[in-house]
Amino acid sequence: MAGGAGGAGGAADAAGGAAVALAGGAARASADAAGRGAGGSVKALHSKAPTKGAAAARDRQDAKTPRRKENRIVMQLNLVTNCSTRTPPITTGLARGCRAACIVVNVCSGLQAGRGMSRILHIEDDPANRLLVRKLLVAEGHEVIDAADGLEGVRCALAMRPDLVLVDLNIPGLDGYEVTLRLRSEPALEGLRIVAITAEGDRETSFAVGCDGFIQKPIDARGFASIVQLYLGGHREPYTSSADATGERLRLQSHRMVGHLEQKVLELSAANERLREVERLRTEFYRNISHELATPMTPIVGYLRMLLDEELGPVNKPQAKAMRAMDECVRRLRLTLDNLIDVTGFETGKMRFLHRDYDFLDTVRRAVAAYADALAERQLTLLEETPRGPLPALGDPDRVARAAGQLLDNACKFTPPGGVVGVRVRVLEAHYELLVADSGSGVPPDRAERVFDPFYQLDGSPTRAHGGVGVGLAIARRVARGLGGDVRLTTGATVEGQLLAGAALWLTVAKQAPTVVVDSAN
């Protein structure tokens, strides 16, 4: 290609920026030889060269209609090509130039055939360069996808299937060499054109790893779109190198990749250690703040209860109403503190259970009764499906009641007013099962496991419609696992013959729970 552009002599000059940009020093030497051997044929072409004024007018017209420029390039190169068939006694230098001109004509024909919208992925970390390339290519009717680093570029290539990738060699994450090797390893991207576009990079190494072309920065804005169109049309720069030289370049590149990987491993290890330290400090903070808040809470609860019971003297109705409102707020605050204490317990693996004999069915019924007011306030219908009791078990009834309460609290929050909440108890072979289902909107399948993470909420914004700190379901699962069972979430369940299409939470506990201290975090 380089020799062809130079061998065409003056025709290459008339062909415009695309052929000139692809020509090298060797091409110019070939051009001189071809010009000396061409005789009158090349002189005839030069004799028809336009004046400066005409050339300027032609360039302005070309800028408005790029297709007209392409057609003119093809016509002029055809003139050079025809000289090899009409003039038999031609010199060897010009013959090589004419044959190379045929190659240019074929590439330009491919350029014309490839005209139309193409999807081009540009991997570049400099925003100004991304903007320039986008403007130049979008103006030609192409779709441009931007990626700011190597990892993002690989993801975009796999997802978007571009027609051409322009990759800077010096980018963060994976560098341009690594990106090229990664894309060449994907069978789905076989035949993808990859062109290195960089100010700092080795041309030979870029070809060795699989690039089809190499564009040096700074780019020529006037000819850049035409060069890109050539690559879209199937052009590939010739690359000749011995197997030993190519192997040496790949070996050096592999050494750089290993060093890069080692650096990233060290960075990840350091980041992981920092995260562990932050996690430890967070757990200590929860434990300390829970203790500091719970200590003054004890006398507040005690004295408030004495006032409500009029042990410190009679109170009138407005005072009693105010104190009942205070008592409800204190109860909610105490529940939040208890939840934080439980979170600290299971995150440190020190959640303890006080085992004794209890009735599982009676424990569930007491938990349901505790939420009777909340159900009535939201005008929710309660469906109950339970077997005959008693259901004897060995475990921690207080923690079972709290776990059941967390499931009921979740159903009350996320069921719209006038909806339905269902409770069902079943006896399994070695476990008891509690189902709490509702007619709400349910939980998206991709978040079904996330809701059991401490502090995770489907709507974590400050303007969320539902209160709480997002630890209820996490506590319920840890309690169930500590008692030999588990908690899982599905969508939809039937209670009393009625299908409830919202969230369905299934809690199981063993009839004979483990009697050792359990690391429930595992």
NULUMZA-919752 format. One record per atom (N, C-alpha, C): residue in one letter; x, y, z. Coordinates in steps of 0.001 Angstrom, whole numbers, plus 500000, padded with zeros to 6 digits. Each point is the difference from the previous one (the first is absolute). Example, Ala and Ser with C-alpha at 12.3 -4.5 7.8 and 13.67 -1.06 7.14 Angstrom:
// NULUMZA-919752
a513190494310507800;a499110501190500000;a500900501200500000;s499650501050499280;s500820501190500060;s499230501090500730;
***
This chain:
// NULUMZA-919752
m500834498790500000;m499166501210500000;m500857501244500000;a501097500007500817;a500860501172500069;a500704500217498689;g500554498907499399;g500675500128498714;g499052500431498923;g498737499535500035;g499032500347498976;g499703501473499983;a499858500592501189;a499676501416500052;a501128500842499447;g501272499599500313;g501126500758499476;g500230499711498547;g499827498709499572;g500262499630498622;g499074500701499047;a498877500406500421;a499068500720499141;a500469501403499704;g501072500488500670;g500552501319499731;g499001501092500264;g499768500814498956;g499106501132500158;g498584499594500293;a499585498774499555;a498626499572500266;a499759499834501479;a501016499547500726;a499830499857501453;a499796501360500632;d500688501013499472;d499821501348500522;d498589500480499766;a499440499636498826;a498631500421499703;a498981499189500759;a500387498809500450;a499029499112500660;a499539500537501320;g500727500891500653;g499497500598501236;g500632499415501240;g499449500445501157;g500620499722501295;g500062498552500377;a499051499147499588;a499976498609500468;a501210499235499525;a500301500037498667;a501134499244499478;a501307500576500508;v500105501333500097;v501236500612500462;v500274499636501443;a498932499996500832;a500192499692501420;a500497498601500209;l499667499068499102;l500412498612500145;l501363499733499357;a500580501001499298;a501285499805499335;a501139500296500949;g501119499282499876;g501176500186500863;g501177500484499188;g501196499972500649;g501217500443499335;g500351499116498824;a499802498690500147;a500292499086498898;a499106500289498803;a498781500423500249;a499077500321498921;a500512501177499179;r500592500992500692;r500493501171499265;r501176499619499104;a500858499099500489;a501113499551499163;a499483499295498763;s498973499158500171;s499402499294498868;s499367500986499035;a499470501082500527;a499361501003499152;a501022500659499080;d501195500294500560;d501035500625499172;d500401499085498857;a500192498706500328;a500396499051498962;a498916499858498953;a498755499937500444;a498897499855499061;a499874501229499115;g500241501180500606;g499878501222499220;g501056500087498914;r501229499562500323;r501062500056499011;r499752499030498851;g499378498845500280;g499774499022498939;g498701500198499264;a499150500840500481;a498666500109499417;a500009500771498694;g500935500913499837;g500052500782498765;g498789500898499869;g499480500025498745;g498921500927499708;g498710499707500720;s499759498739500435;s498713499676500618;s499802500788501267;v501018499983500891;v499858500737501252;v500027501485499744;k500862500428499009;k500013501429499696;k498642500481499538;a499328499135499251;a498671500391499537;a499063500216501162;l500120499134500993;l499141500170501181;l500336501307500709;h501312500283500142;h500378501232500690;h499593501226499205;s499986499874498665;s499653501170499197;s498561500413500209;k499176499038500521;k498584500319500216;k499722500430501432;a501029500216500795;a499791500379501398;a499310501353500060;p499060500185500912;p499249501255500081;p500858501119500550;t499620501232499673;t500665501168500569;t499666500101501477;k500722500923500722;k499756500145501442;k498563500417500274;g499483500932499192;g498622500447500222;g498999498893499752;a500250499239498905;a499084498892499700;a500083498929501063;a501221499742500510;a500152498981501050;a499265500410501259;a500082501296500345;a499298500456501198;a498493499850499846;a499497500351498798;a498562499838499757;a499594498531500073;r500881499117499431;r499706498565500038;r499956499496501431;d500944500461500848;d500052499549501393;d498749500431500761;r499536501239499693;r498770500445500682;r498816499155499598;q499929499636498738;q498898499160499527;q500115498598500591;d501238499487500108;d500208498666500585;d499543499965501449;a500244501102500729;a499599500034501412;a498494499908500144;k499269500539499020;k498534499941500060;k499476498643499575;t500653499376499032;t499508498719499462;t501136499004499986;p500221499266501111;p501102499031500049;p499920498934498920;r498788499599499598;r499888498961498970;r500582500474498679;r499846501305499691;r500568500536498753;r501515499858500010;k500625500210501186;k501451499859500095;k500412498563499759;e499266499078500565;e500331498590499830;e499906499601498526;n498945500450499322;n499844499669498588;n501159500567499179;r500424501225500329;r501110500603499259;r501290499234500238;i500223499545501259;i501201499218500296;i500022498742499140;v498863499307499948;v499945498755499232;v500259500261498522;m499417501082499446;m500199500303498581;m501475500286499702;q500663500782500870;q501390500334499746;q500898498782500121;l499713499146500989;l500818498801500151;l499765499032498849;n498805499992499439;n499735499164498831;n500853500431498807;l500257501328499876;l500852500476498917;l501393499384500104;v500507499970501254;v501322499419500198;v499964498512499728;t498943499334500444;t499901498559499821;t499956499626498525;n499285500797499188;n499851499682498580;n501314500092499237;c500970500768500536;c501252500153499263;c500731498672499880;s499797499087500940;s500701498724499942;s499451499102498901;t498769500233499538;t499421499159498944;t500146500624498623;r500083501357499907;r500064500642498689;r501444500244499543;t500964499945500923;t501377500304499647;t500883498822500348;p500161499023499106;p500786498803500321;p501432500293500392;p500798500838499238;p501405500163500360;p500171500932501197;i499432499650501167;i500054500867501180;i501114499521500909;t500584500888500750;t501092499624500880;t499473499209501178;t500941499264500619;t499615499161501146;t499496500848501153;g500641501165500248;g499585500858501119;g498575500457499851;l499593500434498776;l498632500461499807;l499021498849500056;a500432498799499522;a499108498846500081;a499643499699501445;r501005500074500870;r499696499769501418;r499055501068500521;g500220501248499549;g499115501080500444;g498583499788499543;c499830499523498726;c498649499783499484;c499305498862500720;r500776498923500263;r499369498891500732;r499578500447501398;a500839500824500642;a499639500501501322;a498799500923499914;a499939500774498872;a498845500869499830;a498718499191499905;c500103498804499367;c498824499123499954;c499538499645501401;i500977499787500904;i499640499678501390;i499260501169500626;v500509501240499747;v499330501179500545;v498577500098499475;v499844499722498666;v498666500042499412;v499081498998500683;n500526498769500245;n499163498990500652;n499599500428501394;v500947500610500750;v499694500454501351;v498944501090499961;c500165500930499066;c499016501073499886;c498640499460499602;s499995498955499140;s498720499381499661;s499371499391501229;g500848499363500819;g499477499455501257;g499491501106500896;l500688501158499974;l499561501147500786;l498605500431499595;q499783500043498660;q498679500404499533;q498946498964500353;a500353498707499856;a499027498958500313;a499663499996501476;g500994500388500861;g499768499975501445;g499326501249500523;r499716500949499107;r499373501249500432;r498663499706500663;g499718500674501100;g498752499803500733;g500311499975501483;m498989499855500818;m500207500035501435;m500730498744500454;s501107500181500696;s500738498910500622;s500120500299501485;r500125498947500790;r500136500158501453;r501486499947500349;i500509501069500559;i501426500121500310;i500162500188501504;l500827499154500595;l500317500113501429;l501329500731500139;h499992501094500759;h501208500788500215;h500394499886501472;i501153499391500270;i500478499803501367;i501112501011500247;e499697501009500804;e500914501133500189;e499691500637501364;d501050500269500796;d499768500566501332;d499966501521499993;d500422500643498929;d500006501466499937;d498651500492499458;p499240500754500798;p498673500462499537;p500082500869498748;a501031500837499892;a500114500876498828;a500212499183498732;n500839498968500074;n500203499146498828;n498737499238499639;r499289499521501019;r498736499292499720;r499011500923499293;l499926501241500456;l499067500945499387;l500378500294498558;l501291500186499724;l500434500292498636;l499669498845499058;v500357498785500396;v499731498837499144;v498501499818499801;r499229500220501042;r498542499867499876;r499457500993498974;k500427501234500071;k499499501014499064;k500363499647498563;l501248499564499799;l500434499696498636;l499245498816499416;l499753498968500803;l499371498786499473;l498484500103499949;v499391500662500965;v498541500175499965;v499606500845498797;a500870500975499648;a499716500825498818;a499966499172498723;e500688498845499988;e499990499104498850;e498880498964500066;g499158500095501020;g498855499101500097;g500246498740500799;h501094499928500760;h500305498798500773;h499449500114501417;e499754498842500601;e499643499938501422;e501279499787500794;v500250500857501007;v501226499937500786;v499662499642501441;i500688498971500510;i499863499589501392;i501297500351500712;d499909500719501120;d501182500425500734;d500243499094501197;a501273499706500265;a500412499275501199;a501226500698500566;a500024500218501334;a501054500804500614;a501187499180500477;d499877498675500032;d501133499171500408;d499891498640499333;g501053499179500190;g500048498716499306;g498914499037500417;l499706499912501288;l498979499070500470;l498632500367499446;e499682501294500035;e498721500447499435;e499955499737498502;g501139500180499328;g500043499753498564;g499732498545499656;v500576499058500768;v499749498580499752;v498527499674500217;r499411500537501076;r498577499754500252;r499133500542498867;c500312501196499528;c499208500594498909;c500154499181498718;a501203499530499711;a500212499212498782;a499201498703500036;l499979499347501150;l499261498739500121;l498501500228499937;a499544501123500531;a498561500258500056;a499463500631498728;m500785500908499362;m499490500797498886;m500396499474498623;r501017499098499926;r500448499426498730;r500288501092498956;p501024500844500218;p500285501079499050;p500595499468498696;d499997500862498974;d500632499658498730;d501499500315500016;l500386500955500836;l501396500420500072;l500293500473501413;v501200499695500490;v500448500479501307;v501216500885499800;l499912501226500508;l501136500902500057;l500464500028501449;v501228499569500259;v500454499860501382;v501303500750500208;d500015500845501015;d501239500638500418;d500835498961500743;l501310499989499766;l500846498980500626;l500302500320501456;n499981501273500353;n500343500402501365;n498742500431500737;i499228499009500482;i498743500269500709;i500019499269501335;p499200500482500986;p499987499345501315;p499250498677499957;g500139499244501086;g499388498671500055;g500838499043499188;l499432499473498946;l500767499244499007;l500526500985498961;d501293499894499639;d500496500899498967;d499567499504498618;g500353500773498960;g499512499676498666;g500478498652499491;y501240499597500349;y500501498688499590;y499162498890500641;e499728500155501286;e499233498980500725;e498560499923499497;v499417501170499700;v498651500017499437;v499954499241498675;t501006500245499154;t500034499327498692;t500123498492500160;l500909499556500872;l500140498562500245;l498712499402500544;r499339500751500892;r498744499500500589;r498909499871498938;l499868500981499138;l498968499954498966;l500307498923498960;r501280499805499687;r500356498961499028;r499737498596500534;s499853499851501316;s499733498681500574;s498520499638500009;e499143500947499593;e498555499759500004;e499544499479498638;p499501498763499928;p499514499482498711;p498878500843499410;a499173500581500855;a498872500790499499;a500453501276499300;l501256500430500242;l500509501222499386;l500988499710498881;e499962498798499473;e500901499641498904;e499763500901498790;g501079500524499431;g499880500899498858;g499841501452500381;l499916500321501291;l499862501384500433;l501253500796499640;r499822501186499425;r501114500862499651;r500401500811501238;i501304499966500332;i500523500724501153;i501147500875499523;v499919501287500288;v501013500951499566;v500535500729501225;a501323499971500177;a500638500740501080;a500095501464499606;i499638500894500909;i500062501430499740;i500633500633501224;t501265500427499881;t500740500360501204;t501159500913499676;a500455500744501000;a501203500821499874;a501204499290500571;e499752499058500933;e501084499267500643;e499693498516499903;g500697499300499167;g499773498577499849;g500883499438498905;d500259498724500058;d500872499357499034;d499169499436498852;r500297500457498786;r499247499585498815;r500117498495499774;e501237499477500084;e500199498586499718;e499308499119501034;t500043500399501265;t499330499212501040;t498489500016499821;s499453501151499579;s498562500067499782;s499564499032498908;f500810499864498940;f499679499025498957;f500189498574500508;a501025499784500837;a500274498650500500;a498858499481500864;v499342500880500763;v498909499546500876;v498681499877499253;g499925500515498745;g498787499780499221;g499323501225499439;c500613501176500083;c499376501191499419;c500072499935498468;d499012500585499351;d499958500054498537;d500617501267499447;g500164501004500839;g500535501262499535;g500540500810501155;f500666501098499660;f500658500840501001;f499875501437499536;i499362500846500794;i499843501419499676;i500732500807501063;q500917500849499560;q500808500776500937;q499250501266500415;k500075500327501283;k499476501275500477;k501083501063499871;p499636501271499816;p498626500506499861;p499418499643498638;i498724499734499982;i499367499573498759;i499767501186499083;d499948499706498703;d499689501018498986;d498480500059499872;a499412501059500499;a498545500092500031;a499387499947498607;r500718500529498974;r499435500038498651;r499957498613499361;g500998499174500270;g500040498688499358;g499621498838500893;f499694500282501286;f499772498911500954;f498800499141499621;a498876500625499657;a498788499239499675;a500234499106498777;s500774500477499021;s500274499190498813;s500863498799500340;i500972500195500901;i500840498875500411;i499172498952500733;v499130500457500893;v499130499068500729;v499109499241499027;q499510500707498960;q499142499344499023;q500764498907499245;l501300500210499772;l500804498982499345;l500041498723500838;y500207500152501299;y500035498823500882;y498636499327500071;l498945500792499989;l498651499411499976;l499767499218498713;g500643500447498908;g499851499312498731;g500833498736499879;g500771499659501029;g500755498750499978;g501496500158499896;h500502501236499992;h501436500202499862;h500742499512501232;r501157499398499783;r500883499600501093;r501424500338499593;e500705500721500850;e501367500378499672;e500881498754499946;p500866499904498993;p500881498826499901;p501001499984501150;y500214498830500545;y500952499849501100;y500872498798499716;t501279500238499816;t500938498908499747;t501048500009501087;s500141498889500670;s500986499884501057;s500335498531500179;s501223499722500388;s500397498616500208;s499311499438501236;a499906498695500043;a499364499349501145;a500747500313501279;d501326500082499937;d500791500296501189;d499724501407500517;a499925500959499062;a499742501385500416;a498615500134500609;t499001499361499357;t498644500049500543;t499941499328501374;g500650498854500131;g500004499302501286;g500664500829501082;e501074500725499655;e500675500838500988;e499099501145500455;r499290500593499058;r499084501081500380;r498880499489500900;l499457498838499654;l498949499421500841;l500542499620501376;r501248499539500053;r500589499650501289;r500144501238500884;l500498501101499407;l500131501237500758;l498637500517500455;q499000499858499119;q498656500446500373;q499445499142501127;s500269498698499966;s499511499133501080;s500653500362501319;h501290500404499976;h500669500431501219;h499337501255500560;r499646500932499119;r499314501210500456;r498638499659500596;m499308499054499388;m498688499607500507;m500109499345501376;v501020499165500193;v500195499379501311;v500294501062501057;g500848500974499666;g500279501082500942;g498768500808500318;h499198500253498959;h498741500730500190;h499058499221500913;l499909498691499761;l499132499155500818;l500473499975501448;e501310499906500199;e500537499983501362;e499673501294500734;q500109501126499289;q499677501286500604;q498526500052500405;k499117499504499126;k498578500015500310;k499668499089501182;v500676498848500087;v499768499097501131;v500388500672501308;l501153500703499992;l500429500708501202;l499002501099500375;e499506500720498989;e499023501054500274;e498704499415500572;l499544498879499430;l498784499367500507;l500187499463501416;s501170499456500277;s500262499486501341;s499983501129501021;a500624501126499644;a500001501147500913;a498591500546500205;a499219500077498902;a498621500486500114;a499160499055500849;n500203498693499832;n499258499031500789;n500334500116501479;e501259500251500304;e500399500163501398;e499362501249500598;r499931501064499217;r499343501217500491;r498516499752500249;l499360499237499118;l498582499687500189;l499779499170501268;r500904499067500262;r499877499204501226;r500113500883501242;e500910500960499939;e500156500901501137;e498766500871500193;v499453500506498876;v498774500805500079;v498851499169500557;e499903498741499590;e498948499123500497;e500150499763501502;r501227499810500443;r500229499795501433;r499607501245500796;l500397501173499496;l499645501246500684;l498496500226500006;r499332499620498887;r498543500161499939;r499312499131501054;t500450498743500122;t499405499103500975;t500212500520501424;e501218500504500289;e500261500550501325;e499135501225500268;f499800500811498953;f499162501182500170;f498566499612500350;y499436499019499286;y498638499564500302;y499886499488501431;r501012499224500401;r499951499450501348;r500065501116501043;n500896500962499783;n500150501077500979;n498798500924500027;i499496500367498818;i498875500931499968;i498743499347500549;s499835498698499765;s498842499295500551;s500052500003501518;h501180499767500533;h500143499997501460;h499756501389500577;e500582501033499353;e499864501356500515;e498553500486499950;l499243499566499012;l498596500412499902;l499095499155500888;a500336498725500156;a499153499123500803;a500085500329501483;t501151500481500452;t500166500284501432;t499040501078500487;p499921501160499372;p499013500991500476;p498559499644499649;m499830499077499063;m498641499619499622;m499288499256501129;t500741499293500830;t499393499186501053;t499202500856500993;p500565501067500566;p499176500809500918;p498855500729499297;i500196500372498724;i498915500671499269;i498792499076499901;v500252498746499620;v498914499034499873;v499350499760501359;g500824499873501045;g499452499707501338;g499138501124500531;y500496501230499944;y499227501124500534;y498755500286499166;l500085499824498708;l498824500206499155;l498910498999500346;r500421498761500251;r499020498989500379;r499374500331501352;m500769500520500946;m499458500391501306;m499003501140499857;l500286500957499117;l499066501100499776;l498693499502499391;l500094499088499032;l498792499475499366;l499163499200500990;d500669499297500904;d499265499218501013;d499596500848501182;e500299501319499953;e499646500963501048;e500589499626501352;e501163499378499973;e500685499675501250;e500639501242500624;l500193501047499202;l500569501244500509;l498937501082500156;g498746499620499969;g498912500951500148;g499044499945498829;p498808500531500201;p498993499947498930;p500380500916498843;v499557499618498780;v500198500817498793;v498649500196499338;n499826501139499353;n498739500249499295;n500050499365498610;k498912500091499263;k499910499341498690;k500998500543498979;p500134501337499876;p501004500485499039;p501409499527500338;q500323499965501296;q501333499534500389;q500176498513499686;a498941499218500268;a500080498562499716;a500156499758498501;k499293500794499179;k500118499843498548;k501408500328499525;a500569501075500541;a501359500381499614;a500996498925500405;m499840499436501181;m500945498984500465;m499860498695499218;r498792499679499540;r499845498802499159;r500717500178498667;a499917501231499441;a500740500275498765;a501503499890500242;m500462500492501134;m501420499880500347;m500390498534500170;d499134499226500626;d500287498590500222;d500151499245498680;e499171500355499011;e500104499354498681;e501327500354499333;c500406501263500098;c501281500406499407;c501168499321500706;v499926499905501333;v501071499334500743;v500061498523499629;r498837499394499794;r499976498579499616;r500688499802498656;r499722500883499040;r500636499876498686;r501502500234500101;l500400500977500824;l501418500261500170;l500696498814500651;r499358499398500988;r500590498846500667;r500111498814499035;l499017499831499120;l500049498923499007;l501169500209499037;t500226501249499585;t501126500294499118;t501328499699500684;l500105500357501268;l501224499708500740;l500216498498500137;d498934499274500273;d500128498541500100;d500446499398498681;n499483500549498899;n500413499505498685;n501490500248499754;l500488501178500379;l501419500300499824;l500868499078500857;i499527499708501201;i500741499077500855;i500040498610499380;d498874499576499414;d499975498695499335;d500936499962498790;v500017501104499225;v500889500060498843;v501449499868500444;t500350500710501074;t501360499886500523;t500293498577500420;g499008499334500605;g500194498628500456;g500266499027498869;f499164500039498940;f500213498998498941;f501157500363499086;e500366501301499900;e501153500347499166;e501313499600500664;t500023499970501316;t501199499548500704;t499950498506500287;g498909499322499596;g499877498566500238;g499741499652501447;k499400500916500750;k499796499766501437;k498532500131500398;m499105499694499104;m498585500000500348;m499695498753500834;r499500500198501202;r499744498885500919;r498505499742500113;f499683498753500291;f498609499565500113;f499797499355501366;l498874500372500633;l499634499421501294;l498939498938499748;h500406498740499989;h499101498921499615;h499142499524501171;r498777499700499679;r499062499383500928;r498860499410499193;d499153499220500648;d498829499441499317;d498964501100499760;y499373499950498838;y498966501002499689;y499047499425498960;d498904500722499783;d498990499615499012;d500150500932498789;f500403499446498854;f500240500818498809;f498722500708499553;l498866499293499996;l498746500600499546;l499587501148500908;d500112499819501305;d499625501059500942;d500914501214499835;t501284499752499749;t500945501110499800;t499627500814498771;v499634499322498914;v499590500709498783;v498731500796500249;r499051499424500692;r498742500704500266;r500230501263500830;r500919499939500955;r500294501190500794;r500652501078499136;a500845499597499060;a500614500973499095;a498951500650499107;v499048499219499506;v498932500545499155;v499132500956500798;a499691499644501251;a499173500870500833;a500673501343500252;a501340500006500078;a500717501245500242;a499870500973498825;y499674499485498822;y499844500863498820;y498540500234499631;a499092499670500891;a498571500189499714;a499680501468499770;d500561500893500819;d499722501426499837;d500567500538498686;a501215499553499640;a500603500471498745;a499190499537498796;l499484498763500058;l499160499506498904;l498705500783499892;a499393500292501151;a498736500744499996;a500206501438499524;e501129500606500381;e500264501386499615;e500099500140498488;r500553499003499337;r500132500053498543;r498849499289499282;q498996499581500762;q498806499353499452;q500375498762499178;l500896499195500566;l500445498778499330;l499201498805500520;t499607499120499101;t499291498774500375;t501026498914500313;l499809499323501127;l500917498947500427;l499388498632499741;l500700499161499261;l499596498611499780;l500935499100500797;e499433499042500741;e500804499088500814;e499660498553499639;e501029499215499814;e499847498578499721;e500996499251500879;t499490499392501071;t500882499354500972;t499480498603500333;p500898499095500395;p499557498665500408;p499539500012501461;r499565498865500444;r499656499888501417;r501268499986500828;g499938500645501162;g501138500012500915;g499823498956501087;p500968499909500882;p501234500799500004;p501046499449499033;l501038500849499737;l501129499590499160;l501267500142500847;p500318498984500775;p501124500103500935;p501337500089499281;a500909500802500553;a501329500182499412;a500984500359501093;l501277499866499670;l501078500429500889;l500788501076499269;g500088501180500607;g500713501100499380;g499848501259500812;d500135501147499338;d499890501304500657;d498712500664499534;p498914499892500805;p498708500544499548;p500017501513499817;d500803500717500796;d500046501455499853;d500576500405498635;r501052499297499595;r500572500317498691;r499089499542498870;v499304498893500172;v499036499559498990;v498894501041499846;a499521500520501131;a498949501020499942;a500500501264499303;r501246500387500257;r500547501189499350;r500185499773498506;a500448498800499615;a500157499700498571;a498651500019499293;a498980499398500618;a498652500034499412;a499490501429499910;g500300500814501021;g499596501395499968;g500651500779498861;q501250499667499692;q500669500685498884;q499294499694498680;l499567498747499809;l499284499649498767;l498657500717499936;l499296500063501124;l498713500695500037;l500178501497499788;d501043500571500577;d500270501425499823;d500255500314498533;n500742499133499328;n500267500190498575;n498706499961499190;a499112499044500325;a498729499889499272;a499121501218500239;c499958500506501240;c499176501174500295;c500493501233499254;k501335500148499890;k500563501185499339;k499696500031498513;f500129498847499349;f500001499990498543;f498701499490499379;t498969499836500818;t498674499676499466;t499171501277499959;p499437500370498871;p499237501244499927;p498749499937500874;p499505501134500473;p498791500013500825;p498847499272499311;g499299499187500783;g498910499206499454;g500443498669499441;g501301499688500102;g500520498753499465;g499819498834500968;v500711498916499697;v499834498760500768;v501372499495500434;v500076499548501251;v501196499348500542;v499604498608500456;g500765499009499584;g499680498620500359;g501092499382500860;v499571499201501009;v500928499294500888;v499631498522499983;r500989499155499724;r499746498560499958;r501108499267500743;v499609499015500820;v500951499177500754;v499824498558499557;r501128499332499708;r499966498591499619;r501045499219500788;v499711498711500167;v500921499098500679;v500739499185498946;l501332500115499994;l500817499211499092;l500607498822500762;e500865499262499356;e500533498784500628;e500808500316501245;a500955500912499871;a500840500337501150;a499952501481500322;h499133500736499331;h499931501442500177;h498543500454500095;y499840501223500491;y498738500729499880;y500207501115498977;e498934500293499254;e500095501015498944;e498950501070500204;l500443501262499925;l499113501158500060;l500081500731498669;l498839500213499383;l499907500779498753;l499263501293500281;v500587501125499588;v499346501308500054;v499990500545498574;a498813500118499426;a499844500468498616;a499116501234499981;d500090500783498926;d499194501218499910;d499577500245498559;s499124500961499830;s499482500352498673;s500652501261499462;g501221500302500486;g500704501183499526;g500644499793498640;s500983500850499691;s500641499963498682;s501110498969499912;g500405499430501121;g501041498983499969;g501391500596499858;v500982499123499803;v501409500390499893;v500518499533498645;p500702500855499245;p500578499558498719;p500901498791500203;p499973499017499090;p500809498778500168;p501488500272500177;d500524501036499337;d501430500263500102;d500396500594501348;r499003500337500831;r500304500549501328;r499515499084501120;a499576498801499643;a499426499089500984;a500992499629501094;e501289499927499675;e501006499679501010;e500546501251500675;r500010501100499271;r500552501234500576;r499210500476501199;v498697499730500056;v499185500506501106;v500402499381501333;f500793498926499976;f500463499387501245;f501344500559500448;d500557500942499238;d501235500655500427;d499671501097501006;p500802500116501057;p499735501060500984;p500016501381499369;f499003500801500345;f499861501402499601;f499633500187498527;y499723498914499276;y499592500160498601;y498499500253499941;q499600500969499176;q498588500313499801;q499740500169498512;l498830499549499564;l499637500174498590;l499976501469499619;d499510500830500909;d500011501450499795;d500808500606501133;g501248500330499711;g500873500540501035;g500084501516500000;s499127500665499249;s500062501454499904;s499454500645501278;p500400501246500279;p499482500683501188;p498496500239499944;t499422499962498797;t498564500263499853;t499182498706499922;r500589498873500414;r499301498728499898;r498713500028500819;a499044499205499556;a498683500005500636;a499955499166501270;h500937499071500178;h499959499086501137;h501192500234500914;g499753499902501314;g501044500218500985;g500841498760500215;g500863500080501035;g500866498886500329;g501404500208499465;v500925499155500497;v501403500125499595;v500450498846499126;g499099499089499655;g500332498944499053;g500739498815500589;v499728499664501267;v500695498858500612;v499034498886500415;g498702500208499862;g499022499036500503;g500131498619499396;l500037499912498673;l500080498687499353;l501368499360500218;a501046500822500107;a501317499448500297;a500001499336501375;i499372500649500974;i499923499423501343;i499171498720499988;a498869500013499294;a499144498812499949;a500754498806499430;r500753500215498935;r500753498885499403;r501064499484500964;r500738500889500671;r501040499545500923;r499402499241501172;v498856500458500490;v499336499292501100;v499580498603499546;a499373499923498820;a499542498702499501;a501167499046499807;r501107500488499446;r501160499134499798;r500626499584501336;g499966500897500973;g500509499639501310;g499150498953500695;l498742499874499577;l499090499006500572;l499806498806499067;g500944499807499093;g499978498816499148;g499106500092498790;g499586501209499614;g499122500168498836;g500529501058499051;d499085500736499351;d500402501026499039;d498794500868499664;v500235501069499259;v498941500857499466;v500273500196498518;r498980499837499176;r500136500221498562;r498835500845499507;l500204500611498844;l499006500908499422;l499586499499498629;t498697499944499756;t499459499676498674;t498920501017499658;t499421499826498849;t498895500873499574;t498733499173499922;g498986500399500770;g498691499361499944;g499903498736500829;a498895499851500708;a499704498800500794;a498503499979500283;t499499498823500348;t498561499836500264;t499780499786501493;v499089500791500563;v499612499879501405;v498479499965500060;e499467498969500655;e498545499843500109;e499336500011498615;g500669499384499023;g499438499909498659;g500081501261499182;q500605501059500524;q500113501274499269;q501446500242499604;l500214500298498714;l501339500262499503;l500392501438500321;l501105500142500703;l500562501313500307;l501244500170499129;a499960500941499063;a501006500089498937;a501214500839500365;g500058500519501230;g501145500819500400;g501159499161500500;a500725500539500972;a501139499298500573;a499524498872500896;a500712498879499981;a499706498853500865;a501283499624500718;l500013500130501326;l501168499700500818;l499756498716500769;w500917499047499850;w499883498677500608;w501077499847501064;l499575499849501259;l500929499817501114;l499872498582500538;t501130499320500168;t499999498670500599;t500948499982501193;v499618499251501035;v500870499757501152;v499923498515500325;a501094499480500538;a500030498581500356;a499134499754501241;k499358498838500054;k499231499641501188;k500918499871501210;q501223499519499765;q501009499923501057;q501198500829499543;a500037501258500428;a501032500917499531;a501353499636500589;p501097500343499322;p501342499768500559;p500143500718501338;t500677499378500920;t500124500554501355;t501378500580500263;v500757500303498936;v501325500597500160;v499944501440499525;v501021500765500379;v500108501367499513;v500263499944498500;v499183500664499207;v500054499868498546;v500580501265499381;d500947499798499083;d500491501124499178;d499017500176498863;s498934500749500243;s498908500094499039;s500361500812498782;a501145500699500026;a500423500736498802;a500377499051498879;n500304498760500338;n500345499019498980;n498815499139499621;
***
